[in-house]
């Protein structure tokens, strides 16, 4: 299963420079700033982009944001692109590694005279879709000009949809004609632009970043156990509220039906996995000894301490107090990626409160 891509730090930086309070926009989307730095589900990303776009107050803001993008904030992908020998090689790497840094797909279509960089963001059109595409195209042109040291001028822009009220701004920013109501979104360069050398070209460094990017791409494409993915998501989401299957599915970028089907294929059920993770985390918190039973009950999404008490005793045959008095775990944070398999406790029952 391919994981969701995190929001590029580049985009977050650009939104901040445009005056967006990331914490405020994230809160409006029921997220935190830390959540924005992790992989988000489609629904979560949609909520954030909607809130951020509404905060901008200027439908043309994406044009300015795109021209101020910082490619180094794209992480290993950005450094791989910046150290390429020329603009054409950089575009090829953007196409190959775009899944690691953006939810948009990029495709190159070329002939003897020009190269068309087509961009497509998955999902239905949203209020922020045009702004998001403006940012993507502006960032690409800004990168080309900055790292070739040349005033690259596109041949044209192709844009889906009708003329926006600010359509005259495209010619000002991109210095080329902008054609609307086109079958796809694209920025078109001269074929000769591909040979322009990059000022940061470094074959040795590029090889290192390419190796790292290839490993990340392989991990992104590699099929994952849905059971493990659900357990990992539940550990991150159990913070006082009980995650629903719909919320977990959104975080994992799949539909609820697909999640249930994949779990069934692996012989697992969502409610049972939820109980397993709650028990795992309860044991950890009890052994660590830093939280009260009331605090642990709250953290694990129980309605009250009595519900936690009954569920824990049903799972283990012991009360939380008895377990805590005999636990010998060191006071360490819960290891990331640790899971219940191999642990010696009775299988939790589904449907605990």
Secondary structure, DSSP 8 states (H G I E B T S, - for coil): -----B--HHHHHHHHHTT--HHHHHHHTT--HHHHTSB--HHHHHHHHHHHHHHH--TTHHHHHHTT--GGGGTHHHHHHHTSSBHHHHHHHHHHHHHHH-SEEEEEEE-SSEEEEEEEE-SS--TTHHHHHHHHHHHHHHHHHHHH-S----SEEE--SS--TTTHHHHHHHSSEEE-S-SSEEEEEEGGGGG-B-TT--HHHHHHHHHHHHHHHHHHHS---HHHHHHHHHHHH-SSS---HHHHHHHTTS-HHHHHHHHHHTT--HHHHHHHHHHHHHHHHHHH--S-HHHHHHHTT-SSHHHHHHHHHHHHSS-HHHHHHH----S----TT--STT--S----S---
